[in-house]
């Protein structure tokens, strides 16, 4: 809860933290079961989602690791793919 604030806005940080914790847990489930996503980009994108969730929760170490995993999977991809460009820019800001 932010100090000096009241009402609905004072609850947003806790709500967002809860949301990103839940999101990270769901992305982690996908990452933990790669056999289910063998021929699907969802597995790789789950690593990116996990990286973003950790970044928004303020866990830079876990976020960096997840970004590195994602970028490693996409190391031979076309560098102009928008999601890859975004991920590289986000990673550089950590």
N, C-alpha and C positions, 0 to 999 in steps of 0.2 A: 504494500500500500504506500503510495507516494505521500510524503509529508506535505502539509499545507493545502491539500485538496480534500474535497468532500463530495458526497453524492456518488452518482454512477461512475464518474471518471476515476475515482479512487480505487475502484474494483477492476479496472481494465488490466493493469499489469498482472494481477493474479490470474485473471481469466485467460489472458494471452499465454502466460506460462503454462497453465493447464492444457490449453489447446496445443501448444507446440510439443509438450511432453507426450500427449496422445498421438500427435502426428508422427513424432520420432519413433514411438513404439510400433505404429503401423508400418512405417517404412522399414524398420528393423526386421519385422516379420517377413517382409518380401526379400530383403537382403539375406536373411538366414535360410531361405529356402530357394536357392538359385535353380534347382531342378524344375521347379514349376514355371520358370520363365525362360527356358532355354532359347527359344527362338523369338523372344519378345523384347522390345526395348524397355519394357516396364521395369525389369530388374536393374538395368543401368540407371534409369531415371529415378528409381527408388533410392539409389545411392546419392544422387543429387538432392532429392527431397530430404534425405537424412542430413546431408551437409547443411542445407538451408535451415532446417529445423534447429540443429545444434547451434548454428550461428545466431539465430534469433533468440535462442535461450541463453546466449552468452558463453557457450562452451566452445572456445576457439580451438582447443586441442582436438576434440572429437570432430569438430567441423572440418579442420584441416585434413584430418585423416580420411574422412568421407569424401571430401573434394578430391584428394589425391587418388582414391580408389576409382572415382568416377572418371577423372581425367586420364588415368591409366587405361581404362577400358576404351576410351575414345582417342587414344594417342595417334591412331592412323586415320581418323575421320577427317573429312573436309573441314578445314579450319574456318570456313565461312558459315557453317551450320549455326543458326542463331542460338540454340540452347548451349552449344559448346562455347561460343563467344561470351555469353552471359556467365557461364560457370567459371570461365577463366578470369573474367573481370571481378566476379565476386570473391574468388579465391585470392586474387591479388590484393584485395582490400583487407584480408584478415591479418 
